[in-house]
Amino acid sequence: ASVVTRSAGSSAAMDVDATVHVEQALAAVRVGCAIGHDVQQRLTAGETAAKADASPVTAADLAIQAAVTLILRCGEAGGIPLVAEEDDSQVAADPALAARVTALVNTHAGPSL
């Protein structure tokens, strides 16, 4: 089976095998679950930050979003457009959080990339 997708900035339709999209989506879900489980097992106060609206964001939230973005945008199907909840302001402001997010992504998403 194939699906027609449109790349951002391109009006030309391109056939992409649907199994490639499904495989990438499943890889993203597996990595996201692994990151969430890893952080849940040893969540510490240093792995949370507050968003501008004072709601919490964890290293897991940020790492899952980063990993999913990498897998879906850089995989075989490439360029899958995304809408995301988190921004990188917390990571940019906190070097320890940035290191933790990077370590989580490298540990869990590395094999998928």
Rosetta silent file (secondary structure, phi, psi, omega in degrees, C-alpha in Angstrom):
SEQUENCE: ASVVTRSAGSSAAMDVDATVHVEQALAAVRVGCAIGHDVQQRLTAGETAAKADASPVTAADLAIQAAVTLILRCGEAGGIPLVAEEDDSQVAADPALAARVTALVNTHAGPSL
SCORE:     score description
SCORE:     0.000 S_00000001
   1 L     0.000  149.051  176.301    0.000    0.000    0.000 S_00000001
   2 E  -133.208  156.953  177.546    1.164    3.524   -0.572 S_00000001
   3 E  -125.045  157.962  176.869    0.041    6.903    0.637 S_00000001
   4 E  -102.494  126.209  177.420    0.444   10.315   -0.877 S_00000001
   5 E  -122.045  156.088  176.056    2.241   12.837    1.289 S_00000001
   6 E  -117.635  128.852  177.978    3.134   16.441    0.687 S_00000001
   7 L   -80.519  143.315  177.548    6.433   17.782    1.835 S_00000001
   8 L   -57.980  132.419  178.911    6.464   21.207    3.465 S_00000001
   9 L    81.595    5.195 -179.078    7.276   23.805    0.853 S_00000001
  10 L  -130.387  133.448  178.181    6.545   21.449   -2.008 S_00000001
  11 L   -94.545   -5.137 -179.488    3.349   21.144   -3.986 S_00000001
  12 L   -80.506  132.911  176.876    4.456   17.919   -5.670 S_00000001
  13 E   -81.165  148.441 -178.201    2.889   14.731   -4.305 S_00000001
  14 E  -135.599  130.956  176.207    5.207   11.856   -3.545 S_00000001
  15 E   -77.422  129.975  176.999    4.343    8.169   -3.122 S_00000001
  16 E  -130.998  131.895  178.259    5.745    6.745    0.083 S_00000001
  17 E   -60.901  125.443 -176.138    5.283    3.161    1.159 S_00000001
  18 H   -60.877  -28.873 -179.195    2.918    3.261    4.138 S_00000001
  19 H   -64.604  -29.653  177.561    4.925    0.613    5.951 S_00000001
  20 H   -64.395  -43.721  178.009    7.847    3.044    6.247 S_00000001
  21 H   -63.683  -43.591 -179.319    5.612    5.522    8.086 S_00000001
  22 H   -63.783  -44.401  179.858    4.211    2.791   10.326 S_00000001
  23 H   -62.287  -41.893  177.685    7.680    1.454   11.146 S_00000001
  24 H   -65.051  -42.841  179.560    8.914    4.947   12.015 S_00000001
  25 H   -62.450  -42.821  178.536    5.857    5.640   14.157 S_00000001
  26 H   -64.756  -39.635  176.844    6.307    2.346   16.011 S_00000001
  27 H   -61.813  -42.603  179.502    9.997    3.089   16.578 S_00000001
  28 H   -63.064  -41.775  178.959    9.064    6.507   17.978 S_00000001
  29 H   -65.463  -44.267  179.705    6.486    4.953   20.325 S_00000001
  30 H   -60.510  -45.820 -179.922    8.942    2.282   21.523 S_00000001
  31 H   -65.361  -44.191  178.485   11.642    4.871   22.236 S_00000001
  32 H   -58.869  -43.031  177.946    9.170    7.216   23.942 S_00000001
  33 H   -64.415  -41.436  179.976    7.944    4.417   26.188 S_00000001
  34 H   -63.972  -42.798  178.200   11.499    3.389   27.060 S_00000001
  35 H   -63.810  -47.353  179.590   12.446    6.949   27.996 S_00000001
  36 H   -58.830  -43.174  179.587    9.291    7.403   30.077 S_00000001
  37 H   -65.596  -44.394  179.676    9.868    4.117   31.886 S_00000001
  38 H   -57.546  -50.114 -177.930   13.532    4.906   32.515 S_00000001
  39 H   -68.084  -39.520 -179.213   12.770    8.312   34.035 S_00000001
  40 H   -61.153  -34.217 -178.648    9.786    7.028   36.025 S_00000001
  41 H   -67.298  -23.583 -176.268   12.007    4.429   37.696 S_00000001
  42 L  -146.739   41.076  179.971   14.315    7.081   39.119 S_00000001
  43 L   -62.184  130.178  177.873   12.648   10.480   38.867 S_00000001
  44 L  -123.056  164.818 -179.745   14.460   13.081   40.915 S_00000001
  45 H   -58.995  -29.925 -179.018   13.695   16.702   41.695 S_00000001
  46 H   -73.269   -5.873 -178.972   16.423   17.746   39.256 S_00000001
  47 H  -102.062   14.631  175.760   14.505   16.217   36.377 S_00000001
  48 E  -124.801  150.844  175.441   11.588   18.616   36.560 S_00000001
  49 E  -140.923  171.449  178.622   11.255   22.226   35.542 S_00000001
  50 E  -112.039  136.910  174.012    8.357   24.645   35.373 S_00000001
  51 L   -78.263  173.396  179.919    6.867   26.005   32.163 S_00000001
  52 L   -57.812  -30.896  179.800    5.852   29.646   31.859 S_00000001
  53 L   -87.362   11.232  178.453    2.334   28.682   32.993 S_00000001
  54 L    73.195    4.903  175.060    3.840   27.036   36.127 S_00000001
  55 L   -80.178  149.872 -176.248    2.922   23.518   34.983 S_00000001
  56 E   -77.791  152.942  171.062    5.696   20.951   35.381 S_00000001
  57 E  -137.253  133.976 -177.325    7.785   19.526   32.570 S_00000001
  58 E  -105.194  167.716  174.099   10.130   16.605   33.160 S_00000001
  59 H   -57.384  -35.614  178.685   13.305   15.408   31.527 S_00000001
  60 H   -63.375  -45.420  178.563   11.141   12.586   30.161 S_00000001
  61 H   -54.971  -49.286 -176.388    8.728   15.035   28.488 S_00000001
  62 H   -69.049  -42.089 -179.334   11.571   16.874   26.817 S_00000001
  63 H   -69.308  -39.937  177.916   13.558   13.767   25.867 S_00000001
  64 H   -62.198  -46.119  179.536   10.516   11.942   24.468 S_00000001
  65 H   -61.898  -42.544  179.627    9.626   14.927   22.331 S_00000001
  66 H   -63.997  -44.731 -178.691   13.211   15.264   21.091 S_00000001
  67 H   -65.614  -45.835  179.169   13.514   11.552   20.302 S_00000001
  68 H   -60.797  -42.333  178.706   10.152   11.348   18.536 S_00000001
  69 H   -61.052  -46.886  179.418   11.034   14.438   16.521 S_00000001
  70 H   -60.677  -46.098 -177.203   14.383   12.984   15.484 S_00000001
  71 H   -64.806  -45.438 -175.435   12.904    9.632   14.514 S_00000001
  72 H   -77.798  -28.506 -178.602    9.989   11.032   12.526 S_00000001
  73 H   -92.679  -22.459 -175.248   11.865   13.859   10.816 S_00000001
  74 H  -111.858   -1.161 -177.582   15.155   12.103   10.105 S_00000001
  75 L   -78.363 -171.342 -176.534   14.022    8.557    9.344 S_00000001
  76 L   -57.037  -41.252 -179.581   13.469    6.855    6.004 S_00000001
  77 L   -72.260  -30.013  173.795   10.144    8.593    5.338 S_00000001
  78 L    58.059  145.135  170.145   11.799   11.875    6.325 S_00000001
  79 L    62.170   26.674  177.717   10.333   15.264    6.952 S_00000001
  80 L   -68.756  120.801 -178.050    7.143   14.230    8.721 S_00000001
  81 L   -69.545  144.430 -177.253    5.691   17.530    9.985 S_00000001
  82 L  -132.258  152.208  168.482    5.037   17.736   13.725 S_00000001
  83 L  -118.717  126.653 -173.479    3.247   19.950   16.204 S_00000001
  84 L  -120.330  154.840 -178.887    4.890   19.799   19.623 S_00000001
  85 L   -87.640  -40.868 -173.566    3.899   20.892   23.109 S_00000001
  86 L   -91.829  153.924  170.131    7.270   21.674   24.670 S_00000001
  87 L  -114.945  177.750 -175.119    9.843   24.239   23.615 S_00000001
  88 L   -94.840   12.116 -176.814   13.541   24.176   24.359 S_00000001
  89 H   -64.032  -37.494  179.059   13.629   27.145   26.737 S_00000001
  90 H   -65.746  -40.785 -179.444   13.855   24.932   29.841 S_00000001
  91 H   -67.644  -42.403 -179.344   16.732   22.953   28.333 S_00000001
  92 H   -63.934  -31.262 -176.187   18.547   26.083   27.202 S_00000001
  93 H   -87.604  -10.990 -172.894   18.266   27.598   30.697 S_00000001
  94 L  -135.160   97.580 -177.959   19.395   24.519   32.639 S_00000001
  95 H   -58.236  -35.659  179.117   22.650   22.783   31.645 S_00000001
  96 H   -66.791  -41.381  177.135   22.008   19.840   33.998 S_00000001
  97 H   -66.057  -40.594  177.594   18.575   19.263   32.487 S_00000001
  98 H   -60.045  -42.522  179.089   20.057   19.587   28.998 S_00000001
  99 H   -64.319  -40.565  179.982   22.660   16.944   29.834 S_00000001
 100 H   -67.034  -44.613  178.646   19.984   14.591   31.189 S_00000001
 101 H   -61.203  -45.456  179.407   17.721   15.058   28.149 S_00000001
 102 H   -61.568  -44.131  179.079   20.662   14.486   25.804 S_00000001
 103 H   -62.024  -42.172  178.790   21.720   11.353   27.690 S_00000001
 104 H   -63.237  -44.795  179.967   18.174    9.950   27.564 S_00000001
 105 H   -64.176  -46.728 -179.529   17.847   10.597   23.825 S_00000001
 106 H   -62.306  -40.561 -178.914   21.287    9.136   23.086 S_00000001
 107 H   -66.827  -45.521 -170.949   20.653    6.071   25.225 S_00000001
 108 H   -98.013  -31.722 -177.540   17.204    5.232   23.918 S_00000001
 109 H   -96.996  -19.724 -179.319   16.954    6.744   20.444 S_00000001
 110 H   -45.357  -51.206 -179.756   20.522    6.199   19.302 S_00000001
 111 H   -65.239  -22.562 -178.048   19.825    2.699   17.921 S_00000001
 112 H   -83.968  -14.628 -174.816   16.698    3.972   16.109 S_00000001
 113 L   -93.541    0.000    0.000   18.526    6.719   14.201 S_00000001
